[in-house]
Amino acid sequence: MQRIFIFILLISSSLCLIKCSGEKDVELTGDRAFEQKQFLVSAKLLQDEMQTDDVKTAHEKTLKVAQCYDYANKTKEAADWYEKYYTITKEPAYFYKHIEKLKATNNYEKCEEELKDFIKINPAEKIKAAYEIQQCQNADEWLTLPSMYLIKKIDSVNTFRNEYAPVAFEKNKLVFTSDRSAATGDEKYGWTGEKFSDLFIAEMKDGKFQRPRKFSQILNTPAHEGTCTFTRNFNGIIFTRCGSANSTDDFCQLFISERQPDGEWSEGTKLLLFGNEDTLQNVGQPFLTEDGKSLYFSSDAAGGFGGKDLYVCSKTANGWSKPRNLGGTVNSSGDDVFPYVRKDGTLFFSSNGHGGMGGLDIFMCMKNGSKFSQPFNLKSPLNSGADDFGFTFVQYNEKGINDTLMGWGYISSPRTGGKGGDDIYKFELKKEKVYTFWLSGNISSNKYEDPKDPKSKVIDTLPIQHAFVQLFEVNKTTGMQHLVDADSTDKDGAYTFQIEKGKDYKLAVAKKNYFNKSDVVSSKNLEAKGEDSRIFVYKDLRLEHIIKNKMIEIPNIFYDLDKWNIRPDAAAVLDSLVVPLMEENPTLKFELGSHTDSRGNDEYNMTLSQKRADAVVEYLIQKGINAERLIAKGYGETQIINRCTNGVDCSEEEHQQNRRTTFKVLDEKVEEQK
């Protein structure tokens, strides 16, 4: 896990990368070791101290022990101690941390069982826990799905320590990061108890990698080095370095070096991509595109979407342009790291903020002009419950590089079955055609000539950003449905989900200040066309603004003369328009109003309209709408909408305009029915 906290940039400014000055004679306690990021040392000291601590202090140290094991990548121990702390505090956040660590061991069945028990005790967490249950179910299913990817171990490179972030170098060579015993310097990193990391290189001969050696005597220092990228001719390198012999609080930064005539490398020069602010944030995990014009990297710079975000700089005559955040479609509230961009512009990266199998998962975003699609989880076997990252292609060709493969490359992962710590794995992308199915579309709203009147002229449509989109699989035989995936729309209102062939789905969309809306979509009877292996189904939805206390007419609600019963034609309108609207917006409270024309006695019209409004409400209650959400209001002839007031001679058509049924959203809300 060292690379998660170093090269995913979780180093804090207080990290002692070498022995901290002024503390040689101070007794080391669990808290002090924690502050110095000596987490394995801290975990042992804290547990010893808890034996004599008072209850409150012991509880506080329980959380620190959990965090120590978490930061040091001791997954089982972290899961146990987060569970202990949740048992003490009953704070849901720490239960989810416990679940997160269980996922890392691929124990999805146990996760699902514990989440179901958790919902019974914490009904307020139903939505979030249900989402986690679905993630566990998805991951468990993905383990059995056929895949175009084949994963192979590389025993000759890996050790029981950490090897990760592989990059192809020249012909048949692999450069990677490792904290193995041959790394430079005597210092051990307190987070993991292992040495600081260095760059290593291994050459393949006769189909097998030879014993790895240090990549460079110049670039490898007593600080951390790793996660690098090369120019196309392999004479330039950009790499990550964290800390130095002259400082105890350096952040991770990018350095550039050139290969010298003797084959050695020049001293690294720091790249100040953010200008003078580079010393205030972490920058790392570079990827240089093949043409050398774009530099992608990860950073925790201020103003991002949360955690670590992906950025890109463009090559200019004066160096590199100001970094540009890749935006909220790619970046999440979690960590989005380890970018790799294929020649066709397809982006691969790792994230723990887009859902998945647990920890970091590898995702893919297709490039369309200057935009990226929604991230697609590459599933098992590329992903596992552990952290999966450092994806890189060595060879790739859409038409195939030989009779059986389209491409091959490497990933890193501490998954079960490896030698220990982070290991490097080879993947092969099989050539046989595997069609994938996708649901895509746009969520928008009408722009009205009068923003406060939805009956006014529509003058444009506007995309809705950050709408919450859920995809449910529907069993039409049983009527059951379960959540398959969820995401939010990008700035263009676009969404994309991967779906399966031959199934029925429901797409549900929610956005604050808009009416929720859903629609059905099917992937049945789809046929592959052309060379593209991706088959798309498109579904656009348009949401309506909620304008509170604004009357909206329900069209085609008719009554027989002097009657108030719901006719079959009126029932059909209520079933198709009003019932779905109320079902999809379960917390909104509605007034159902009935209006008459001006003919007849005022008192009689008021009574008749109230009976008609009552009839509408009663019908909706029979359809399962909560009675607490409905208010019936008869208006009689008090709100004539044209010239046809008392005594005015009007046509039947004009009178009909006033005989209407309306609804409006009230300010009050009711709790959602369980």
N, C-alpha and C positions, 0 to 999 in steps of 0.2 A: 504493500500500500504506500510505500515511500513515494512513488511517482505521483500518487494521487495528491499528496500534500505538498510535494515540491513542484513537480512539473505540471500539476493542475493548479498550482499557484496558491496553495493555502498557507504558505509561510507568512507569519505575522512579523511585524517590525521588531518584536521582542525576542525573536529566535536566536539563541546562542549557537552559532555554527562552529565556534571553537570555544575553548574553555573561557567562561565569563570572568572578566577581571574583577578583583575586589571581593571574591566569594570563596577564596581558598580555605579560609578559616571558619566559614559559616557552616553550621551543622545542616546537612541535607535532609529536608523533610519531604513528605509527600506533596504538600502544596508547593514548596519551592521547586521540586523536580518537575511538577506540572507546569509551573511558570516558565521553566527553562526548556520545556518541550521534551524532557526525558521521560517519555510516557510509560515505558515498560518499568523503569525504575520507580516512577511515581506510583504505578498501580500496586506494586508490592509494598511500598512504604505505607500507602494509604490503608491497605487492608490490615497491616500490622497495627497501625495507629487506631483503627476503628475498634479494636478490642477493648480499649480503655477510654474511648471518647464518650461524651454524653450523647443522648439519643439524637438531638438535633444535628450535632456536628457529624455523627456517624451517617445520618441520612444524606447530608450534603456531600460527604465523601463517597457515598454509594454512586452518585451521579458522576463524580470525577473518575472513579474507577471504570465505569462504563465508557466514558469518553476516552480514557487512556487506551483501553483495548480497541476501541473503534478507530482511533487515530493510528494505532500500531498494526491495524489489519488483523487483529485476533478476533475473527468473526464470531466463533461460538461463544467465547468469553464475553464479547460485547453484547450479544443477544441475551445471555443470562443476566448480566448486570443491568441492562436497560429494563428487563422484566422485573428485576428486584426493585428498581427505583419507581417504576410505574405502580407496583403493588403498594408502595409506601405513599406516593403522592396522588395516585389516581388521575394523573395528568395525561390525556390522550396522546400528546406529542411523543411521549416516551414509549407508549405502547407501539406507535407506528415505527419508532426507531428499532424496537425489538423485532417487529415484522420485517423491516428492511434487512436486518442481519439474517433472519431466517431464510429470506429469499436467496441470499448469497450462497446458501448451501443447496439450492434447488428443492427445498422442502416445501413445495407449494401446497400440498395437501394439508399439512399441519398449519400453514399460514391461513388457509381458508377456514379451517375449523376454529382457530383462535379468533379470527375476525368475526365469525358468526356469533360466537359467545360474547365478544366485545360489544356487538350491536345490542344484544339483549340488556346489557348493563348500562350502555350509553346510547340511548335512542337518538339523541341529538347528533350523533356522529354517523347516522345511517347512510347519508349520501356519500361521504368520504370513504367510509369503511366498505360500502357496496362497490365503489370504484376499485378499491384495493382487492376485493374479492374477485372482481372481474379480471383484473390484471393477473392474479394468481391462476385463474382458470385459463386465461389466454396463454400464459407461459407454459402451463402444464400441457396444453394442447399442442403448442408449437414444438415441444420436444418430440412429438410423434409425426409431425408433418414431413412430407418429402421435401427435399431442398436441392437447389442447384449447386450448393456449396459442400465441399468435402474437406474436413479438417484433419491434419496430420501432425504428429508430434515431431519435434526436432531435438532429440536427446543430446546430440553432440554440441549444442550451443547452450542449453539450459543447465542450471545448477539448482541447489536447494535455496539459493539466494534469489535476487530479483534480476531478471532480464526482460527488457521491454522496449517499446518504441523502435522497431526495426525499420531500416531504410536501405534500399538497394544502392550499392556503390560499385561503379565500374562493371566489369563483367564477372558474374559469379561470386560477388562479395557482398557481405551484409554488415552494416554498421548498426550497433544497438547500444543501449544504455544498461549499465549493470553496477551493482554494489558488491560484486564478488570480491574475494580476498585479494585479488591482484590490483584492486583499485588504488589510486594514488592516496598517500597520506595515512597517518596512523589513527586519526580521529574516528570515532564511531558516532553515528547519528542517533541521538537520543530517542527519536520517535520509534525507531525500529530495532535499535541495538546493533544495526549493521553499519558498514563503512559508508562514507560518502560515495556518490555514484560517479562513474567515468564513462567515456565513450570507448567501445571496443569494436574490433573488426574480425570477421571470420571469413575465410575463403573456401569455396566449394571445389573439391577435387574428386573426380570419380563418383559424383552423385552424393557426396557427403561433406559436410562442413568440417574443416580442420580445427584444431585447437584455437580458440579466440585469443587475440593479443590486443594490447592497448592500441588505440587508434592513433594517438599522437602524444609525444612527450611534452610538447609545448601547450597543447590545448587542455590536456588533463592536468588539473591542479588540486590542491587540498580542498577546494570548494566543490560544490556539486556541478557536474557537467552532464549534459544529455539532450535528448529530443532534438535532433538536428535535421537539416534539409540541405540539399546540394544543388549547385547550378548544373545545367545540362551537361557541361563538359567535365564535371566533377573537380574543377579547379577552385571552386568557391564553396564555402560552407557557412551556414547560419545556424547557430546552436544556442541552447539555453544554459545560463550559468546562474547559480544562486549562492550568494555569500562570497567573501574573499578573506584573505589572511589579514587584511587591515581593518575589517569592520565586523561587528557582531550583529548588525541589523540590516544587511543588504536585502533587497527584494530580488526576485528572479527577473533577469533581463536577457535580451537577445544580443548576441555578439556575432560579428562577421570576421572571417579569416580567409586568406588566399594561400593556395599551395605554392611553395617555393620550388626553384629548379631542382633542389636536392630531394624533393618529395616530402619534406617536412612542411609544417604550416606556420604562417605568421602569427604573432601574438594577436589575440582577439581584440577587436575594437567594438565598443558598445554602440548599439543602434538606439538612438533616442527618438523613438517613433512618436511618443507623446510630448516631445520637447522636454522642458525642465521638469515636468510632472512625472517623468519616468521613475524617479526615485521614490515616488509615493504610491506605486502600485506594482503588481506583478505582471510580467509579460513573458510568454513562453510558447513552446510547442509550435515552432514555425513550419510552414509548408510553402515552398517556392514553386510556382507553376512552371511547366516545361519551357515556356517562352521567356521566363524570367521577368515578366511584367507585373505579376501580382504576388504579394506576400500575405498569406493567411496566418493567423496566430490566435492564441487565447489570452485573455487578460481580465483582471478584476477591476478595471478602470471604472471610476465613478460615472454614473449616468447610464449604466447598462440595465439589463432586464432582471438582474439578480444572479448571485453566484458568479461564475466565470462565463464570459461571452466570447463569441468568435468575431474577429475583425479582419479587415483586408486593407492593404495599402497598395497603391499603384506606383510603378517605377516612373520617375520623372527625370528631367535633365539635371536636377539638383539633388537627387537622392530619392526618397520615398515620400509620397503624399501623406497627408494627415489620415490617420486610421479611420475607417468607416465601419461602424457596427453593422453586422449582417441582418439585424432587425429581429422583430418578434416572431416571425415565422420560423426561423432557424433557432434563435436563442430562446431559452426558457427561464423560469425562475430558479432553476437549479444550475448545475455546472455543465457547460457545453464546450467541449475540449477536443484536442487531437484532430485537427482538420486534415483532410486529404482531398484534393480536387483532381478528378480524372481529366484527360485531355479534352473530352467532350463537354466539360463544365460541370459534370455531376459531382456533388459534394458528399463526402463521407465524413462523419464525425461521431464522437461519443457523447452521450448525455445521460444524466440521471434525472432530468426534468421533464421528459416527454412520456413517461410511463414505460413499462417494458417488463423484462424478466427479473430485474433486480440489479442494484448498483448501476454502473455505467453500461449502457447498451450501444451498439453501433447502429447508426441511422444513415439513410441516404436521402438526399434532396436533389431532384432533377432541376436542371437549369432551363429557364425559358426567358430568353432575352437577358435583362438585368435582374430578374427575379428568380427566387428559388421556390420550389413547391413545398408543400407541407412535408415534414420529415416522415420517412417510412422506416419502421423497425425491420431490420434484416433477419430477425428471429433466429431460432436454433438451426444449425449448430454454430453459426458465427457468434451468437449471443448465448449467455448462460445466466445463472443467478448471480455470478460473481461479476467483477468489473471487466468489461471487454472493451479494448481500446487499441490505439496505435495501428489502425487499419492502413495498409498500403498495398497497391498493386505493383508488381514487378513487370508483368506483361498483361496487356488486355487488347482485344480486338473484337468488335461487335460481331464480325463474321467468323471469328474463331482464329486461334493461333496454331491449331493443328486439328486432327480429325476428332478429338474428344474434348478439348478445352477451349473456352473463350478467354480465359485468363487465369492468373494465379498471383498470389502475394502472401502477406503475413499479417497476423494480428498478435496482440498480447493479452494475456489473461491469467489470473491466479485460480482458475477453475479447478475443481477436483480432478484428480488423475494426473496432474503434472508432477514435476520434480519438487516443487515447493516454491512459495513466493510467486512472483510474476514470471510466467514462462512465455516463450515465443512459439507460435504455431504457424504452420504453413496452411493456406487454404487454396483450393482449386475450384474454379467456377466452371462447371460442366457445360458442354456445348449443346446438349440436347435441348430442344425447344420446350420451355415451360411457360405457358401463358399465365399471366397474372391479371387480375380483374380489379378495377378501381372505380370508386364512386367519387365524382367531383362536381362542383357547382359553385354558385355565388349566392350570398345572402345580401339582400338589399331592402330599401324602403322607398316608398313614394315621396317625392317632394311636391307639396301642394302649393298652389298659388297663394292660399291663405293657410299658413302653418297651423292655425288653430281650428281649421275647418276641413275635416277629411272628405267633405262633400264638394269642396272646391276643385278646380281644374288641376290635374296632375301635369306638372311642367317638366319633371325630370325624375330619374331614379338615382339613389345614392347608395354606395356600398356601405355595409355595416361591419366595422372592424371589431374584433374581440367578441363577437357573438359566440355563445357556448353551444357547440354542435355535438349532439349525441347520436350514435348509430346503434340501433337495436336490431337483433335478429328476431324474426317473428315466425312462430309456428302456427300456420293458419288452421291446422287441425285442432289444436288444443287452445289456441288463443294466447299461449304463453309467449313472453318476449324477454330477452335478456340483453344487457348492455354489452356491445362488442368493442366499441372504442369511443373516445371522446376527444375533442380538440376545440380550438378557437379559430375564428377566421382571421386572415391577414388583413393588411390595410386595404386591399382590394375587395374584401368580403369573400375571398375564396377559401374553400376547404377541400381536402382530399382524404379519402379513406381507402385502404386496401380491403377488398371484399372477396367472398368466395363465390364460385359459379353455382347456379342452381338454387339460390336461396332468396327468401323474401326478407326485406328490411323495413324498418321505420326510421326516418330521419327526423329528429326533434331539435328545434333551435330555440334558444332563450337569450334575451338581452334586456338589461334594465331599461325601463320606460317604454318597452315594446310588448305587444301581445306575443306570448309564446305561440309557436306554430310547428306543426309536424306534417309529414306526408309519407306515403308508402313508395317503395322502389323495389324492383326485382332484378336479380341477375340471372334469371332463367332465360333459356333460349338465346343465349349469347353465342356468337360465332366469331372465330378468329378471322381477321381480314388483313391481307398484306403481310409485310415483313415484321411489323411491330408486334412484339410479344405482349404488349400492354393493351388491354381492352377496357375502354372507359364507358361507364354509364353516367349520364349527366342529370343533375336535379338542382334547379334553382328555386329558392324560396324568397318570398317578399313579406317582410314583417310590417305591421302597422303600429304607428305610435299610439301609446295610451294617452288620451286626452281626458283627464278626470272631469266628471260633472258635465261632459259634453254629450248631448243626446245624439244617438246614431240610429237611423231608421233600419228596422229589420224588414226587408222587402217581401212582398207577396204573402202577408199574413192577412187573410180575409175571413170575415164572419158572415153568417146568414143574417138577414134582417131581424133586429131585436134579439139576436142570439149571442151567446158568449162561449159556446163549446168550441174546442179546437177541431177544425175540419181536417180531413186527411191531407189536403194540399198544404195547409198551414203546418201540420205536424212534420211533413217532409222538409219544409224550410227550417224548422227548429232543429230537426235531427241533423241536417247537413251543415248548418251555419252556427247556430247558437250553442248546441250541446258540445261540439268539439272545442269551441272557443273557451267555454267554461271549464271543460275537463283539462285543457292544456294550461290553464291559468288558475290553479286551485286556491291561491291566496287572495284573489280579487273578489270584491263584493260588488254586486250589480243591482241596479234598479231597473225593473221591467215596467215600462209605461205604456198605457193605452190611451188613444185619442179618438174623439168623434168629430163629425162635422157640426156645423152650427144649427142644423135643422132639429126641431124638437125642443122640448123643455130643458132648460139648463140643468135642473136637478136630476131629471131622468138621464140625461147624457152622462153626468158625473157618476151616477150609480151604475149605468151600463158599462162605462169604461173601466170602473173599478173591478166589476165582475170579470171582464175580459182580461185585465191584468192579472187577477187572481188565478184565472184559468191557465194562463201562460206559466205562471210560477208553479202551480200544481203539476202541470205537465213536466216541467223540468225536474221537479223533485222526484217524480215517478221514474225519470230517466237516470236517477242516481246523483243529481246535483244536491249538495248540502243546503238544507233550507236556510241555514244561518247566513248564507251568501246572497240570498235573494230577497228583494223588497218589491212588492207590487204597488203600483201607483196609478190610480185613474185620474186623468187630467180633464175628462169631459171635453168641452169645447173651449177651454181656457187658453189653448196655444194654437190658434189657427195660423197656418203658415202662408196663406194667400189672402186675397181680397174677400173671401166668402164668409164674412161675419153675418150676424143676425140681420135678416131683412134684405140681403144682397142677392140678386138673381144670378145664379151660377149654374154652369153645366154640371152634369153628373161626374164628368171627368175631374172637374175642379173640386167638387166636394170629396171625391175619392182621395185626393192628395192629403186631405186632413184626417181621413180615417186610417190611422197608421199605428203600428206598434214600434216602440223604441226601446233602446237600452242605453245605460250610461254607467261608467265605472265610478264608484264612490270613493271617497278618501279613505274610508275604513277598510281594514283588511281582516281576514280571519285566518286562523292557523290551518295549515294544510292538514287534510284528513290523513290519518295513519292507515 
